[in-house]
Amino acid sequence: METPSLLMAASAGIILLLGAVHLLYTFVGTRLHPRDAGLRQQMRQVPPRISAQTSMWRAWVGFNASHSMGALLFGSIYGFLAIAHGEFLFHSPFLLGLGVAMLLGYTVLGALYWFSVPLAGISGALLLYLASVAVALS
């Protein structure tokens, strides 16, 4: 496997790992629960304005799960393409642009709303991704 594919696969692997850990934390344990048990109870009782068919807690769990699934999808697709179809991936301006846009978006969200561990992981994935593209285009 060539260097650009290895770098891209490493980038995808980081996002895949972050998505898997986040999905695990969404459904196992209390790491994504509020520290205030009373707040969690309120979240279970209060619906969002958009619909009374759910609660803030159910929406919270659903948003976390779907967020994880997006990271898993990104990591799986870009990892697969890097390993099995590197030439196709690195000759597709659309896929390369889409990937960098996604990672930049995650980086901005991480800087604005998350904490240091996911931000460091995503930033590392972005740097590996950019390095893979730079090496492929040189």
N, C-alpha and C positions, 0 to 999 in steps of 0.2 A: 504494500500500500504506500502511496506517495505522501510526502509531507503535508500538502494541503488537505488531503483526506484525513490524515491523522489528527491534524489541528481541528478540523471541523468536527470530527467524531468526538474529540475531547470536549469541545464546546457543547455539543449536543448532549454528551454524557452528563455534564454538570447540570444542565437544565432538567434532564430526565431524572437525575438523582434528587434535585430540589423538589420537583413535582411529586415524586414518589414519597418522599419524607413528609411533604405537606399533606398529601392525601392520607397518609397514615395518621398524622397528627389531627386531621379533621375528624376521624372516626374512632381513634384509640387514644385514651387518656384525656387529660384536661389542659394540655399545653395551649390550645387555642380558645379556652374558656376565659371569660373575664375573671380577674382576681376577686372581684366582689360577687359573692354568690347571689346576693339580692338583685344585682343587675341582670344576671343570667335568668333569674326567675321572672323579672320584668320583661326581658326579651322574649321569654316563652309565652307571655300573655298579651303583648302589645303587637298589633298588626302594623305593617307599614301603610302609609297613606294610599299607595297604589292599589292595594287589595286587602280585604279582610279575610281572604281565603288562606292566609299563611300568617306566620308570626315573624318578628325580627330574628328570633333564634333559628327558625327553620330557614329563613332567607340567608342568614349568616353561614349556616352549615352548607347550604346549597351553593352559595357563592364561593366558599372555600373549596368545596369539592370540584366545582366546574373550573375554578382557577387552576387547581392541581391537574385536572384533565387536559387543560390547554398546554401546560408545561410538558406533560407526558407526551402529548401529540407532537408538539414542536421537537422535543428531543428525539422521539422515535423516528419521525420523518427525516429530519436533517441528519441524524446518525445513520439511518439506513441509506439515504442517498449518498452520503460521504463514503460509506464503505462499499456499497454495491454498484453505485452509479455516479462516481465522482466526476467523470468527464461531463456527463449530462448536467449535474448540479453546477459545476464551475463554468459552464458555458450558457447558463440561464440567468440573464440579468434580472428577470422577474423574481426567480427564487432567491437569488443572492440579495436583492433589494428588500424582498419581503422578510427574509431572515434578519437582516440588520435592523430593519424597522421594528420588528418584534422585540429584539434584544434591547434596542435603544428605548423602546416603550417600557419594557420591564425595568430597565435601569433608572429611568426617570421616576417611575412609580416607587421603586425601591428607595430612591433618595428622598422622595417626598413623604412616603407613607409607611415604610416598613422599618426594619432595624438592620444592624450591621451585617449579620450573617448572610441573609439572602442577598443583600446588596453586594457584598464581597463576591459571592458565588456568581451572581449575574454579571458583575463587572468583569470577572475573570473569563466567563463564557464569552462575553462580548469581545474582549481582547483576543482570545483564541480564534474567534470567528473572523475578526478583521485580519488577523495574521494569516489565516488560511486563505482568505481571498487575496491578500497582498502577494503571498507566495505563488498562488495559482496564476495571478495576472502578470507576474514578473517574468 
